[in-house]
Amino acid sequence: MDRALAHPSLALPDRLATRAGLPTVWVMFGAAAAVRLLALAAFYVAAIVTGHPGHFDLGDPVYYDRWAWYVAEHLRQGHLVDIRPTSLAGTYDVGFEYIVGVQYAIVGHHPEVARAVDAVLAGACAPLVYVAGRRTVIGEGPARTAGWLMALWPLSIYWSGYDLIKDPIVCSLLALVMVAITAPRRLQYVVMGTGTTIALVIVRSYVGIGTLLLTPATALFRRDWRSFVAILAAIVVGQAGLIAAHHPPVYSFLSYSGNGLPFVTKDQRIAQGSLASIAGQATGDTSNSGLQKAEGGSDATSVLRQPPRLIIERLAVGTVITLLGPRPALKDILHPTLDSWMYPGMLVWILLIPFTFLGFVRAARRRDPIEISFALMSLGMLLLLSFFYGGVFRQREMIWPSTLLFTASGLHGPFPRRWGWIYLGFLAVGLLLLAAREVTSNLF
């Protein structure tokens, strides 16, 4: 028997699916949606109890809510208002605001309804990962494990309930890209791949350009020339449609302007993107970083014009922060903050990092075209977020759909020789580094 599936905690969901007489994908979706709705209820009640108007985050969620209600007010009057830079919002990836705006036009200005819809859509990510995984060489067992990991992933549950944000729906769109890449028929591959790419361009532009490159590349990896030509033609047609609608093409830097609330450098003594400024943002100490909020958009590609040393520092530090942040701190445990509630999820992730690495090693040895595409999706997203954001927690959600497939692959045996000692050594080094960091932060 497969060792991972033999574990009771992983076998229980399958037994529940069997007893319910329902397909695994539906039980997986129901479980994923239910826990995300529970997280939403917990965050919503906690926000009201602590004196907030249902929102914990007064940044992006309020911004999305404001523009969505503006769209809804016009829709109710029979008008489709343009909120892109040429008009009001200052960014082109306003698809999420329109999605929420349609909901507001139907039910009224009720952010909790939009958040519930967002949580349910996020629940679809788990069965989509399972469906994509079982079509690959990793097999049914690891694919099912990946689906249940995604369904019960603590960090995804946290962010699905957190507030009105676009990250949960983006994760499901990325999982849909994975299903498109593994589609057994060319028509499904072309239609789903092109459709999800265009949706991502509108909802989160920089992710859209990644999938625009990835979907044709998969056909190249498989040496399926007909599919390559077909999806390339479909993408060109889709891009022509966006340009006709006055949306900049994905290869234009105009697509990556800020959303009207960027950080800009005021004090040039600490350059934006430097090691000091990134560390300051990660720890919450921006007193010396020279960063302030400003109105109007900003060029997100400006970090590419930094000196090479700062670019390397930004990528290195950002990758560590994205992979391992937020760092558990004793003060946040004794006096909980919002970050404190990410600690359980981070503990689970850190315990699974060696298995994830093992899954990537196995994929490199197999050289399967689909696995290569998923690896590029996972690692490319990680490096993109680490570099342009300088380390990020919320947007990190986008790496999990593809990454957890490799985690599940690593969880299934056979394991390398002395794997137990290797794993214990990893945990020991991690605990020592954490203890050393806690001691030095309290002493200095």
C-alpha positions as CSV (number, residue, x, y, z in Angstrom):
1,M,0.0,0.0,0.0
2,D,1.1,3.5,-0.7
3,R,2.7,4.9,2.5
4,A,1.1,8.3,2.3
5,L,-2.4,7.0,1.7
6,A,-2.0,4.5,4.5
7,H,-1.8,7.3,7.0
8,P,-5.1,7.7,8.8
9,S,-5.3,11.5,8.5
10,L,-5.0,11.1,4.7
11,A,-7.3,8.1,4.4
12,L,-10.2,9.7,6.4
13,P,-11.4,12.1,3.7
14,D,-11.5,9.2,1.2
15,R,-13.6,7.1,3.5
16,L,-16.0,10.0,4.0
17,A,-16.3,10.3,0.2
18,T,-17.0,6.6,-0.1
19,R,-19.7,6.7,2.7
20,A,-21.3,9.8,1.1
21,G,-21.5,8.0,-2.2
22,L,-20.2,11.1,-3.9
23,P,-17.2,11.5,-6.3
24,T,-14.0,12.6,-4.5
25,V,-13.9,15.9,-6.4
26,W,-17.2,17.0,-5.0
27,V,-16.4,15.9,-1.4
28,M,-13.0,17.7,-1.8
29,F,-14.7,20.8,-3.1
30,G,-17.4,20.8,-0.3
31,A,-14.7,20.4,2.4
32,A,-12.5,23.1,1.0
33,A,-15.4,25.6,0.6
34,A,-16.8,24.8,4.0
35,V,-13.5,25.5,5.9
36,R,-13.0,28.7,4.0
37,L,-16.5,29.9,4.8
38,L,-15.8,29.1,8.4
39,A,-12.6,31.2,8.3
40,L,-14.6,34.1,6.7
41,A,-17.2,33.9,9.5
42,A,-14.4,34.0,12.1
43,F,-12.6,37.0,10.6
44,Y,-15.9,38.8,10.0
45,V,-17.2,38.4,13.6
46,A,-13.7,39.2,15.0
47,A,-13.6,42.4,13.0
48,I,-17.0,43.6,14.2
49,V,-16.2,42.6,17.8
50,T,-12.9,44.6,17.7
51,G,-14.7,47.7,16.4
52,H,-13.9,47.4,12.7
53,P,-16.7,47.7,10.0
54,G,-16.3,44.1,8.9
55,H,-12.8,44.8,7.5
56,F,-9.4,43.9,9.0
57,D,-7.4,45.3,6.2
58,L,-8.0,49.0,5.3
59,G,-5.8,48.8,2.2
60,D,-6.6,46.7,-0.8
61,P,-9.9,45.3,0.4
62,V,-11.4,48.8,0.9
63,Y,-10.0,49.9,-2.4
64,Y,-11.6,46.9,-4.2
65,D,-14.9,47.4,-2.3
66,R,-15.0,51.1,-3.2
67,W,-14.5,50.7,-6.9
68,A,-16.8,47.6,-7.1
69,W,-19.6,49.6,-5.5
70,Y,-18.9,52.4,-8.0
71,V,-19.3,49.9,-10.8
72,A,-22.5,48.5,-9.3
73,E,-24.1,51.9,-8.9
74,H,-23.6,52.5,-12.7
75,L,-24.7,49.0,-13.6
76,R,-28.0,49.6,-11.7
77,Q,-28.5,52.7,-13.9
78,G,-27.8,50.7,-17.1
79,H,-24.3,52.0,-17.6
80,L,-20.9,50.1,-17.8
81,V,-18.4,52.5,-16.3
82,D,-14.7,52.4,-17.2
83,I,-12.5,52.5,-14.1
84,R,-9.1,51.9,-15.7
85,P,-6.3,54.5,-15.7
86,T,-7.8,56.6,-18.5
87,S,-10.7,57.0,-16.2
88,L,-10.4,56.5,-12.4
89,A,-8.8,53.5,-10.7
90,G,-5.2,53.9,-11.9
91,T,-4.7,50.2,-13.0
92,Y,-5.6,47.9,-15.8
93,D,-6.2,44.7,-13.9
94,V,-9.6,45.7,-12.6
95,G,-11.4,42.4,-13.4
96,F,-11.9,41.6,-9.8
97,E,-13.6,44.9,-9.2
98,Y,-16.0,44.2,-12.0
99,I,-16.7,40.7,-10.7
100,V,-17.6,42.1,-7.3
101,G,-19.4,45.0,-8.9
102,V,-21.8,42.6,-10.7
103,Q,-22.6,40.9,-7.3
104,Y,-23.2,44.3,-5.7
105,A,-25.5,45.3,-8.5
106,I,-27.6,42.2,-7.7
107,V,-27.6,42.0,-3.9
108,G,-26.6,45.5,-2.9
109,H,-23.5,46.8,-1.1
110,H,-22.8,43.7,1.0
111,P,-19.0,42.9,1.0
112,E,-19.7,39.8,3.1
113,V,-21.6,38.3,0.2
114,A,-18.8,38.9,-2.2
115,R,-16.3,37.4,0.3
116,A,-18.5,34.3,0.6
117,V,-18.6,33.9,-3.2
118,D,-14.8,34.4,-3.2
119,A,-14.3,31.7,-0.6
120,V,-16.5,29.2,-2.5
121,L,-14.6,29.9,-5.7
122,A,-11.4,29.4,-3.8
123,G,-12.7,26.0,-2.7
124,A,-12.6,24.9,-6.3
125,C,-8.9,25.0,-6.3
126,A,-8.5,21.7,-4.4
127,P,-10.4,19.4,-6.8
128,L,-8.9,21.2,-9.8
129,V,-5.4,20.4,-8.4
130,Y,-6.5,16.8,-7.9
131,V,-7.8,16.5,-11.5
132,A,-4.7,18.0,-13.0
133,G,-2.4,15.9,-10.9
134,R,-4.0,12.5,-11.7
135,R,-3.5,13.2,-15.4
136,T,0.3,13.4,-14.9
137,V,2.9,10.8,-14.2
138,I,2.8,11.3,-10.4
139,G,-0.3,9.1,-10.3
140,E,-3.7,8.9,-8.6
141,G,-2.4,8.6,-5.0
142,P,-0.1,11.7,-4.9
143,A,-2.7,13.7,-6.9
144,R,-5.4,12.9,-4.3
145,T,-3.0,13.8,-1.5
146,A,-2.2,17.1,-3.3
147,G,-6.0,17.8,-3.6
148,W,-6.6,17.3,0.1
149,L,-3.5,19.3,1.1
150,M,-4.9,22.2,-1.0
151,A,-8.4,21.7,0.5
152,L,-7.1,21.9,4.1
153,W,-4.1,24.1,3.6
154,P,-4.0,26.4,6.6
155,L,-2.5,29.4,4.9
156,S,-5.0,29.3,2.0
157,I,-7.9,28.9,4.5
158,Y,-6.5,32.0,6.4
159,W,-6.4,34.2,3.3
160,S,-9.7,33.0,2.0
161,G,-11.4,34.3,5.1
162,Y,-9.2,37.3,5.7
163,D,-11.0,40.0,3.7
164,L,-12.2,41.0,0.3
165,I,-9.1,40.2,-1.8
166,K,-8.5,38.7,-5.2
167,D,-5.9,36.1,-4.3
168,P,-8.3,33.2,-3.7
169,I,-9.9,33.5,-7.1
170,V,-6.5,34.0,-8.8
171,C,-5.4,30.7,-7.2
172,S,-8.4,28.9,-8.6
173,L,-7.7,30.4,-12.1
174,L,-4.1,29.1,-11.8
175,A,-5.4,25.6,-10.9
176,L,-7.7,25.9,-14.0
177,V,-4.6,26.6,-16.0
178,M,-3.1,23.4,-14.7
179,V,-6.2,21.5,-15.8
180,A,-5.9,23.1,-19.2
181,I,-2.3,22.1,-19.6
182,T,-3.2,18.5,-18.8
183,A,-6.3,18.4,-20.9
184,P,-6.5,15.2,-23.0
185,R,-8.0,16.9,-26.0
186,R,-6.5,19.7,-28.1
187,L,-9.8,21.8,-28.1
188,Q,-10.0,21.7,-24.3
189,Y,-6.4,22.7,-24.0
190,V,-6.7,25.6,-26.4
191,V,-10.0,27.0,-25.1
192,M,-9.3,26.6,-21.4
193,G,-5.7,27.7,-21.7
194,T,-6.6,30.9,-23.7
195,G,-9.7,31.7,-21.6
196,T,-7.9,31.5,-18.2
197,T,-4.9,33.4,-19.6
198,I,-7.1,36.3,-20.7
199,A,-9.0,36.2,-17.3
200,L,-5.7,36.4,-15.4
201,V,-4.5,39.3,-17.6
202,I,-7.6,41.2,-16.6
203,V,-7.7,40.1,-12.9
204,R,-3.9,40.2,-12.2
205,S,-1.9,41.3,-15.2
206,Y,1.6,40.0,-14.3
207,V,0.3,36.5,-13.7
208,G,-1.5,36.6,-17.0
209,I,1.8,37.1,-18.9
210,G,3.3,34.2,-17.1
211,T,0.5,31.8,-18.1
212,L,0.5,33.3,-21.6
213,L,4.1,32.1,-21.9
214,L,3.5,28.8,-20.1
215,T,0.6,27.4,-22.0
216,P,2.3,27.4,-25.5
217,A,5.6,26.3,-23.9
218,T,3.9,23.2,-22.6
219,A,3.0,22.2,-26.2
220,L,6.6,22.8,-27.2
221,F,7.8,20.6,-24.3
222,R,5.5,17.8,-25.6
223,R,6.5,18.5,-29.2
224,D,2.8,18.8,-30.0
225,W,3.2,21.3,-32.9
226,R,-0.5,21.4,-33.8
227,S,-1.5,22.3,-30.3
228,F,1.3,24.9,-30.2
229,V,0.1,26.6,-33.4
230,A,-3.5,26.4,-32.3
231,I,-3.1,28.0,-28.8
232,L,-0.6,30.6,-30.2
233,A,-3.3,31.6,-32.7
234,A,-6.0,31.7,-30.0
235,I,-3.8,33.8,-27.7
236,V,-3.1,36.3,-30.6
237,V,-6.8,36.6,-31.2
238,G,-7.5,37.1,-27.5
239,Q,-4.8,39.8,-27.3
240,A,-6.3,41.5,-30.4
241,G,-9.6,41.6,-28.6
242,L,-8.1,43.1,-25.5
243,I,-6.3,45.7,-27.6
244,A,-9.5,46.5,-29.4
245,A,-11.1,47.1,-26.0
246,H,-8.3,49.6,-25.3
247,H,-6.4,47.3,-22.9
248,P,-2.6,47.4,-23.3
249,P,-1.0,44.2,-24.6
250,V,0.7,42.1,-22.0
251,Y,4.1,42.9,-23.5
252,S,3.6,46.6,-22.7
253,F,4.9,48.0,-19.4
254,L,1.8,50.1,-19.2
255,S,-0.1,47.0,-17.9
256,Y,2.0,47.0,-14.8
257,S,1.3,50.4,-13.4
258,G,0.4,50.7,-9.7
259,N,-3.2,50.8,-8.4
260,G,-3.1,54.3,-7.1
261,L,-1.7,53.4,-3.7
262,P,2.0,52.6,-4.4
263,F,5.0,52.9,-2.1
264,V,7.5,55.5,-3.4
265,T,11.0,56.4,-2.2
266,K,11.1,59.8,-0.5
267,D,14.5,59.5,1.2
268,Q,17.1,58.4,-1.3
269,R,19.6,57.4,1.5
270,I,18.0,54.0,1.5
271,A,17.2,52.9,-2.1
272,Q,14.0,51.2,-2.9
273,G,14.6,47.5,-3.3
274,S,17.7,47.5,-1.2
275,L,18.4,45.0,1.5
276,A,17.6,47.5,4.3
277,S,14.3,48.6,2.8
278,I,13.2,45.0,2.1
279,A,14.1,43.9,5.6
280,G,12.3,47.0,7.0
281,Q,9.1,46.1,5.1
282,A,9.3,42.5,6.2
283,T,9.7,43.4,9.9
284,G,7.2,46.2,9.8
285,D,10.0,48.8,10.6
286,T,9.8,51.4,7.8
287,S,10.9,54.3,10.0
288,N,14.2,54.5,8.2
289,S,13.2,53.1,4.8
290,G,12.0,56.4,3.4
291,L,8.8,54.9,2.1
292,Q,5.5,56.7,2.0
293,K,2.1,56.3,0.4
294,A,1.5,58.5,-2.7
295,E,-1.4,59.1,-5.0
296,G,-1.4,58.0,-8.6
297,G,0.2,55.0,-10.3
298,S,3.8,53.8,-10.2
299,D,6.0,51.8,-12.7
300,A,6.3,48.4,-11.1
301,T,9.2,47.6,-13.4
302,S,11.4,50.4,-11.9
303,V,13.2,47.9,-9.7
304,L,14.8,46.5,-12.9
305,R,16.7,49.7,-13.2
306,Q,18.4,49.3,-9.8
307,P,22.2,48.5,-9.7
308,P,23.0,44.7,-10.0
309,R,23.9,44.4,-6.4
310,L,20.6,45.6,-5.2
311,I,18.8,43.4,-7.7
312,I,20.6,40.3,-6.3
313,E,20.0,41.4,-2.7
314,R,16.3,41.9,-3.4
315,L,15.9,38.5,-5.0
316,A,17.8,36.7,-2.3
317,V,16.1,38.3,0.7
318,G,12.7,38.4,-1.0
319,T,12.9,34.6,-1.7
320,V,13.7,33.8,2.0
321,I,10.9,36.1,3.2
322,T,8.4,34.6,0.7
323,L,9.3,31.0,1.6
324,L,9.7,31.3,5.4
325,G,7.8,34.4,6.5
326,P,6.4,35.6,8.7
327,R,9.1,34.5,11.2
328,P,7.6,33.3,14.4
329,A,8.4,35.8,17.2
330,L,7.8,35.3,20.9
331,K,6.2,38.7,21.3
332,D,3.6,38.0,18.6
333,I,2.8,34.7,20.4
334,L,2.4,36.4,23.7
335,H,0.5,39.3,22.2
336,P,-1.2,37.9,19.0
337,T,-1.4,40.0,15.9
338,L,-2.9,39.1,12.5
339,D,0.5,37.6,11.5
340,S,0.3,35.3,14.5
341,W,-2.6,33.3,12.9
342,M,-0.3,32.4,10.0
343,Y,2.1,30.6,12.3
344,P,0.3,27.2,12.4
345,G,0.2,27.2,8.6
346,M,3.8,28.2,8.3
347,L,4.7,25.4,10.8
348,V,2.9,22.9,8.5
349,W,4.7,24.3,5.4
350,I,8.2,24.2,7.0
351,L,7.7,20.6,8.1
352,L,6.8,19.8,4.4
353,I,9.7,21.7,2.7
354,P,12.0,18.7,2.6
355,F,9.3,16.6,1.0
356,T,8.6,19.4,-1.5
357,F,12.3,19.5,-2.5
358,L,12.2,15.7,-2.9
359,G,9.2,16.0,-5.2
360,F,11.1,18.6,-7.4
361,V,14.1,16.3,-7.5
362,R,11.9,13.4,-8.7
363,A,10.4,15.6,-11.4
364,A,13.8,16.6,-12.6
365,R,14.8,13.0,-13.0
366,R,11.6,12.0,-14.8
367,R,11.8,15.0,-17.2
368,D,8.1,14.7,-17.9
369,P,6.9,17.8,-20.0
370,I,3.8,18.4,-17.8
371,E,5.8,18.2,-14.6
372,I,8.4,20.6,-16.1
373,S,5.5,23.1,-16.9
374,F,4.2,22.8,-13.3
375,A,7.7,23.3,-11.9
376,L,8.2,26.4,-14.1
377,M,4.8,27.7,-12.8
378,S,5.8,27.1,-9.2
379,L,9.4,28.3,-9.2
380,G,8.6,31.2,-11.7
381,M,5.8,32.5,-9.5
382,L,8.0,32.2,-6.4
383,L,10.9,34.2,-8.0
384,L,8.5,36.8,-9.5
385,L,6.8,37.5,-6.2
386,S,10.1,37.5,-4.3
387,F,11.7,40.0,-6.7
388,F,9.0,42.4,-7.5
389,Y,7.4,42.4,-4.1
390,G,10.6,42.0,-2.1
391,G,9.0,39.2,-0.1
392,V,5.3,38.8,0.3
393,F,2.8,36.7,2.3
394,R,-0.7,37.2,0.8
395,Q,0.3,36.9,-2.9
396,R,2.3,33.8,-2.0
397,E,-1.0,31.9,-2.2
398,M,-0.5,31.7,-5.9
399,I,2.5,29.3,-5.6
400,W,0.5,26.6,-3.7
401,P,-1.6,24.9,-6.4
402,S,1.4,23.8,-8.4
403,T,3.8,23.5,-5.5
404,L,1.7,21.2,-3.4
405,L,1.7,18.6,-6.3
406,F,5.4,18.3,-5.7
407,T,4.9,18.2,-2.0
408,A,2.5,15.3,-2.4
409,S,4.9,13.5,-4.8
410,G,7.6,13.8,-2.1
411,L,5.3,12.5,0.6
412,H,4.9,9.2,-1.3
413,G,7.7,6.7,-1.0
414,P,10.1,5.2,-1.7
415,F,12.4,7.6,0.2
416,P,16.1,8.0,-0.2
417,R,18.5,6.2,2.2
418,R,18.8,7.8,5.6
419,W,15.9,10.0,4.8
420,G,14.9,10.1,8.5
421,W,18.2,11.4,9.6
422,I,18.2,14.0,6.8
423,Y,14.8,15.2,7.8
424,L,15.7,15.4,11.5
425,G,18.9,17.3,10.5
426,F,16.7,19.8,8.6
427,L,14.5,20.3,11.6
428,A,17.4,20.7,14.0
429,V,19.1,23.4,11.8
430,G,15.8,25.2,11.5
431,L,15.2,25.3,15.2
432,L,18.7,26.5,15.9
433,L,18.4,29.3,13.4
434,L,15.0,30.3,14.8
435,A,16.4,30.3,18.4
436,A,19.5,32.3,17.4
437,R,17.3,34.9,15.6
438,E,15.0,35.2,18.6
439,V,17.9,35.7,21.0
440,T,19.7,38.3,18.8
441,S,16.5,40.2,18.2
442,N,15.9,40.5,21.9
443,L,19.5,41.5,22.7
444,F,20.1,44.1,20.0
